[in-house]
């Protein structure tokens, strides 16, 4: 039997503008190690988020939007909420549009490994790096209201599903490291060693808990829109990442950047394991955390050799729902063992639906229904 649904936290304020803007700043404190240009990029992202979410006449016509939850509570863009004791914390995404995919030459990987015409060699100094699966870059209108989980699903949240009988698989919660061998992870680490098919059990259980078919995996369009949070750079934090902002591999990054950074990248670290979801200054301007690094995240979208270039998020959702089964799904974000270049928000990889790995997890979204606007 599903546990009783309890409203455990509803982030509400009589002054949503000031508290939401303050939330951006408190959730995205920058380390002194951050570079000056990254700070400017972040400040710009915060200003964009503020303008587009709240000011009249902005490109996001969401400023007056209000959405109803199953228990009667109402939420507005950038509010955070939790619908039950064991439910993930969610953040309402402001609707709008964005350019999905990579710019030409965005990847700094010098190795020509991707696409049917790949040579397997190092690119020439003047060759533009184009990874076919990340193109064409195209405009997508977000026409389905949704909230994104603030964090990856944690092991504790997964085990609540197991203990309640909703999830049939209890994953190994250890990772293998070079330095320390097998290392156990804690309840607030992301759940790992789970597949796309396992994740479907979790969302089915979550829907049973709240009593409505509203939670699911994100499409890759929904994932990338939430990850970008109004930015167009490689990462939500700018064109470079620090070890304080994301969990990824120094060794792998130095290998990829060996030609443009021959001196190495001593400012980075190799943690060799996931970190708890609240660790690091990993939030973007909308408060969503660890969209680059920590663990890669599977989406509901089927793999394609290049972007489908669909015009709306509803079209991406319809395509994902029509391709069942499709064998391989799109995963995004990169993980703790990935080079920085693999954490780019445009990057796509293609795990099989049943593949379980210690560097991969997932997060959920909640689809929302807009309340009628009062005359």
C-alpha positions as CSV (number, residue, x, y, z in Angstrom):
1,X,0.0,0.0,0.0
2,X,1.3,3.4,-0.8
3,X,2.2,5.6,2.2
4,X,-0.2,8.4,3.1
5,X,0.5,11.5,1.1
6,X,1.6,14.3,3.4
7,X,2.5,17.9,2.5
8,X,5.9,18.2,4.0
9,X,7.1,21.5,2.6
10,X,5.5,24.2,0.5
11,X,7.8,27.0,-0.3
12,X,5.5,30.0,-0.3
13,X,6.0,33.7,0.1
14,X,4.0,36.9,0.0
15,X,6.9,38.4,-1.9
16,X,7.8,35.8,-4.5
17,X,10.0,38.0,-6.6
18,X,12.4,39.1,-3.8
19,X,12.6,35.6,-2.2
20,X,13.0,33.8,-5.5
21,X,15.8,36.2,-6.6
22,X,17.5,35.8,-3.2
23,X,17.1,32.0,-3.6
24,X,19.1,32.2,-6.8
25,X,22.0,33.9,-5.0
26,X,21.9,31.6,-1.9
27,X,21.7,28.5,-4.0
28,X,24.5,29.4,-6.3
29,X,27.3,30.8,-4.1
30,X,30.5,30.9,-6.1
31,X,33.9,29.7,-4.9
32,X,36.8,32.1,-4.8
33,X,38.4,29.7,-7.3
34,X,35.9,30.6,-10.0
35,X,37.3,32.6,-12.8
36,X,36.2,36.2,-13.4
37,X,34.5,35.4,-16.7
38,X,32.5,32.6,-15.2
39,X,31.3,35.0,-12.4
40,X,30.1,37.4,-15.1
41,X,28.4,34.6,-17.0
42,X,26.6,33.4,-13.8
43,X,25.5,36.9,-12.9
44,X,24.1,37.3,-16.4
45,X,22.3,34.0,-16.1
46,X,20.7,35.1,-12.8
47,X,19.6,38.4,-14.3
48,X,18.1,36.6,-17.3
49,X,16.3,34.1,-15.0
50,X,14.9,37.0,-13.0
51,X,13.8,39.0,-16.0
52,X,12.2,36.1,-17.9
53,X,10.5,34.6,-14.9
54,X,8.9,37.7,-13.3
55,X,8.9,40.9,-15.4
56,X,6.0,41.8,-17.6
57,X,6.6,41.7,-21.3
58,X,9.4,39.2,-21.0
59,X,10.0,36.4,-23.5
60,X,8.5,34.0,-21.0
61,X,4.8,34.6,-20.6
62,X,4.8,32.7,-17.3
63,X,4.8,35.6,-14.8
64,X,1.1,35.1,-14.0
65,X,1.1,31.3,-14.3
66,X,-0.1,29.2,-11.4
67,X,-0.3,25.5,-11.3
68,X,-2.4,23.1,-9.1
69,X,-1.0,20.1,-7.3
70,X,-3.1,17.1,-6.4
71,X,-3.8,18.2,-2.9
72,X,-5.0,21.7,-3.9
73,X,-1.8,23.7,-3.3
74,X,-0.8,26.1,-6.0
75,X,2.7,26.8,-7.2
76,X,4.3,29.4,-9.5
77,X,7.5,29.5,-11.6
78,X,10.7,28.8,-9.6
79,X,8.8,27.8,-6.5
80,X,10.0,24.6,-4.8
81,X,7.7,22.0,-3.4
82,X,7.5,18.4,-2.1
83,X,4.3,16.5,-2.4
84,X,4.9,13.7,0.1
85,X,7.3,12.5,2.8
86,X,9.5,10.5,0.4
87,X,8.9,12.5,-2.8
88,X,11.8,14.4,-4.4
89,X,12.0,18.2,-4.0
90,X,10.8,19.8,-7.2
91,X,11.3,23.3,-8.8
92,X,8.7,24.7,-11.2
93,X,10.3,25.6,-14.5
94,X,9.3,28.9,-16.1
95,X,8.1,28.2,-19.7
96,X,9.8,29.7,-22.7
97,X,12.0,28.6,-25.6
98,X,15.6,27.7,-26.1
99,X,18.2,26.6,-28.6
100,X,18.7,22.8,-28.2
101,X,21.9,21.2,-29.2
102,X,25.5,22.3,-29.7
103,X,27.1,25.2,-31.5
104,X,29.6,24.4,-34.2
105,X,33.0,23.8,-32.6
106,X,31.6,23.7,-29.1
107,X,33.3,20.4,-28.2
108,X,37.0,20.7,-27.4
109,X,37.6,17.0,-27.9
110,X,40.4,16.8,-30.4
111,X,39.7,13.2,-31.3
112,X,37.6,12.5,-34.4
113,X,35.7,9.5,-33.0
114,X,32.0,10.4,-33.6
115,X,29.8,9.9,-36.7
116,X,29.9,7.6,-39.7
117,X,32.8,9.5,-41.3
118,X,35.0,9.5,-38.2
119,X,38.7,8.9,-38.9
120,X,39.8,7.9,-35.4
121,X,42.6,10.5,-35.6
122,X,43.4,13.8,-34.0
123,X,41.8,16.7,-35.7
124,X,43.8,19.4,-37.4
125,X,44.3,22.7,-35.6
126,X,41.8,24.5,-37.9
127,X,39.2,21.7,-38.1
128,X,35.8,22.5,-36.5
129,X,34.7,19.8,-34.2
130,X,31.1,18.8,-35.0
131,X,29.7,15.7,-33.1
132,X,26.8,14.7,-35.4
133,X,24.5,13.5,-32.6
134,X,24.5,17.0,-31.0
135,X,23.2,18.7,-34.2
136,X,21.3,20.4,-35.7
137,X,21.0,23.1,-33.1
138,X,17.4,24.2,-33.2
139,X,14.7,26.3,-31.4
140,X,12.3,24.4,-29.1
141,X,9.2,26.0,-27.6
142,X,8.4,24.6,-24.1
143,X,4.7,24.2,-24.2
144,X,4.1,21.7,-21.4
145,X,4.3,23.1,-17.9
146,X,6.5,21.0,-15.6
147,X,8.6,21.0,-12.5
148,X,12.1,19.5,-12.4
149,X,13.6,17.6,-9.5
150,X,16.1,19.8,-7.7
151,X,18.5,16.8,-7.3
152,X,19.1,13.4,-8.7
153,X,16.9,10.7,-7.1
154,X,18.8,9.7,-4.0
155,X,19.5,6.2,-2.6
156,X,17.2,7.0,0.3
157,X,14.3,8.0,-2.0
158,X,14.9,4.8,-4.1
159,X,14.9,2.6,-1.0
160,X,11.5,4.1,0.1
161,X,10.2,2.7,-3.1
162,X,11.8,-0.7,-2.5
163,X,10.6,-0.8,1.1
164,X,7.0,0.0,0.0
165,X,7.1,-2.8,-2.6
166,X,7.1,-0.4,-5.6
167,X,10.6,-1.1,-6.8
168,X,11.7,-4.7,-7.3
169,X,15.4,-4.1,-7.5
170,X,17.8,-3.2,-4.7
171,X,20.9,-1.8,-6.4
172,X,24.5,-2.2,-5.3
173,X,25.3,1.1,-3.6
174,X,29.1,1.0,-3.9
175,X,31.5,2.3,-6.6
176,X,35.0,1.0,-7.5
177,X,37.8,3.6,-7.2
178,X,41.5,3.4,-8.2
179,X,42.7,4.6,-4.8
180,X,40.4,3.0,-2.3
181,X,38.8,-0.1,-4.0
182,X,35.1,-0.5,-3.5
183,X,33.6,2.5,-1.6
184,X,30.1,2.4,0.0
185,X,27.9,5.4,-0.7
186,X,25.4,7.0,1.7
187,X,21.6,7.6,1.7
188,X,22.0,11.1,0.2
189,X,24.2,10.1,-2.7
190,X,22.4,9.6,-6.0
191,X,21.0,6.2,-6.5
192,X,23.3,4.4,-9.0
193,X,23.4,1.0,-10.7
194,X,19.8,1.5,-11.9
195,X,18.6,1.3,-15.5
196,X,15.9,3.1,-17.5
197,X,13.6,0.1,-16.9
198,X,14.2,0.3,-13.2
199,X,13.5,4.1,-13.2
200,X,10.1,3.3,-14.7
201,X,9.1,1.3,-11.6
202,X,10.1,4.3,-9.4
203,X,8.0,6.8,-11.3
204,X,5.0,4.4,-11.3
205,X,5.3,4.0,-7.6
206,X,5.7,7.8,-7.1
207,X,2.5,8.4,-9.1
208,X,0.7,5.8,-6.9
209,X,1.8,7.8,-3.8
210,X,0.4,11.1,-5.0
211,X,-2.6,9.5,-6.6
212,X,-2.2,10.9,-10.1
213,X,-0.2,10.1,-13.3
214,X,2.0,13.2,-13.1
215,X,5.6,12.1,-12.5
216,X,7.8,10.7,-15.2
217,X,11.3,10.8,-16.7
218,X,12.1,14.0,-18.6
219,X,12.4,14.1,-22.3
220,X,15.8,15.3,-23.5
221,X,14.3,18.6,-24.4
222,X,12.9,19.1,-20.9
223,X,16.2,18.0,-19.4
224,X,18.3,20.4,-21.5
225,X,16.0,23.3,-21.0
226,X,16.1,23.0,-17.2
227,X,19.8,22.4,-17.3
228,X,20.5,25.6,-19.3
229,X,18.4,27.8,-17.2
230,X,18.4,30.6,-19.8
231,X,22.1,30.2,-20.8
232,X,23.7,29.4,-24.1
233,X,27.2,28.5,-22.9
234,X,28.7,25.0,-22.7
235,X,27.6,24.7,-19.1
236,X,25.1,26.7,-17.1
237,X,28.0,28.2,-15.2
238,X,29.9,29.3,-18.3
239,X,32.3,27.8,-20.8
240,X,34.5,26.3,-18.1
241,X,33.7,24.4,-14.9
242,X,35.7,24.3,-11.6
243,X,35.9,21.4,-9.2
244,X,33.7,23.3,-6.8
245,X,30.9,23.5,-9.3
246,X,30.8,20.0,-10.7
247,X,32.0,16.5,-10.0
248,X,34.0,15.2,-12.9
249,X,37.5,13.7,-13.7
250,X,40.7,15.7,-13.9
251,X,42.6,12.9,-15.6
252,X,40.0,12.5,-18.3
253,X,39.8,16.3,-18.8
254,X,43.6,16.6,-19.1
255,X,43.5,13.8,-21.8
256,X,40.9,15.7,-23.8
257,X,42.6,19.0,-23.4
258,X,46.2,17.9,-23.8
259,X,46.7,20.0,-26.9
260,X,45.2,23.3,-25.7
261,X,46.2,22.8,-22.1
262,X,49.6,21.0,-22.3
263,X,50.5,22.2,-18.8
264,X,47.7,20.1,-17.4
265,X,44.8,21.2,-15.3
266,X,46.0,21.1,-11.7
267,X,43.1,23.2,-10.5
268,X,40.8,20.1,-11.0
269,X,40.5,17.0,-8.8
270,X,39.6,13.3,-9.2
271,X,37.0,12.3,-6.6
272,X,36.4,8.9,-8.3
273,X,33.0,8.7,-6.8
274,X,29.6,10.5,-6.7
275,X,29.1,13.1,-4.0
276,X,25.9,13.6,-1.9
277,X,23.3,15.6,-3.9
278,X,23.7,18.7,-1.6
279,X,27.5,18.9,-2.0
280,X,29.3,21.5,-4.1
281,X,28.1,24.8,-5.5
282,X,26.3,22.8,-8.3
283,X,23.1,24.7,-8.8
284,X,22.2,26.7,-11.9
285,X,20.4,30.0,-12.0
286,X,17.0,28.2,-11.5
287,X,18.3,26.2,-8.5
288,X,18.5,22.8,-10.3
289,X,21.7,21.0,-9.0
290,X,24.3,18.7,-10.6
291,X,23.0,18.9,-14.2
292,X,26.6,18.7,-15.2
293,X,28.6,15.8,-13.6
294,X,28.2,13.6,-10.5
295,X,26.1,10.9,-12.3
296,X,24.8,10.8,-15.8
297,X,21.0,10.9,-16.1
298,X,18.8,8.8,-18.3
299,X,15.9,10.4,-20.0
300,X,12.8,9.0,-21.6
301,X,13.9,10.0,-25.1
302,X,14.9,7.4,-27.6
303,X,18.3,7.6,-29.1
304,X,18.7,9.1,-32.6
305,X,21.9,9.6,-34.6
306,X,21.2,13.3,-34.8
307,X,18.6,15.7,-33.2
308,X,15.1,15.3,-34.5
309,X,14.8,19.1,-34.7
310,X,11.2,19.1,-33.4
311,X,9.7,22.5,-32.7
312,X,8.0,21.9,-29.3
313,X,8.5,20.0,-26.1
314,X,5.2,18.3,-26.6
315,X,6.4,17.0,-29.9
316,X,9.5,15.5,-28.2
317,X,7.3,14.0,-25.5
318,X,5.0,12.4,-28.1
319,X,7.9,11.0,-30.0
320,X,9.4,9.5,-26.8
321,X,6.1,7.9,-25.9
322,X,5.5,6.5,-29.4
323,X,8.9,4.7,-29.6
324,X,8.4,1.9,-27.1
325,X,10.6,-0.1,-26.9
326,X,13.4,1.6,-28.6
327,X,16.4,-0.3,-27.3
328,X,18.5,2.8,-26.4
329,X,17.6,5.9,-24.5
330,X,19.4,9.3,-24.3
331,X,21.4,10.0,-21.2
332,X,22.7,13.5,-20.4
333,X,25.0,15.4,-18.0
334,X,28.1,13.2,-17.7
335,X,29.4,11.7,-14.4
336,X,32.2,11.8,-11.9
337,X,34.5,9.8,-14.2
338,X,33.8,12.0,-17.3
339,X,36.0,14.7,-18.8
340,X,34.7,18.2,-18.6
341,X,33.9,18.2,-22.3
342,X,31.4,15.3,-21.7
343,X,29.5,17.4,-19.1
344,X,28.4,19.9,-21.8
345,X,24.6,20.4,-21.8
346,X,24.4,19.4,-25.4
347,X,26.2,16.1,-25.0
348,X,24.2,12.9,-25.6
349,X,25.1,9.3,-24.9
350,X,23.0,6.1,-25.6
351,X,22.7,3.5,-22.9
352,X,20.5,0.5,-23.5
353,X,17.2,0.4,-21.6
354,X,18.4,-2.4,-19.3
355,X,21.9,-1.2,-18.6
356,X,22.9,-0.6,-15.0
357,X,26.2,1.3,-14.2
358,X,27.7,2.9,-11.1
359,X,28.1,6.2,-12.8
360,X,24.5,6.6,-14.0
361,X,21.2,7.5,-12.2
362,X,18.2,9.7,-13.0
363,X,15.9,12.5,-11.9
364,X,12.2,13.0,-12.4
365,X,9.9,15.7,-13.6
366,X,6.3,16.4,-12.6
367,X,3.9,17.5,-15.3
368,X,1.7,20.5,-14.2
369,X,-1.7,21.7,-15.1
370,X,-2.3,25.5,-15.3
371,X,-5.0,27.0,-13.2
372,X,-7.5,29.3,-15.0
373,X,-6.4,33.0,-14.8
374,X,-9.0,35.1,-12.8
375,X,-10.6,37.9,-14.8
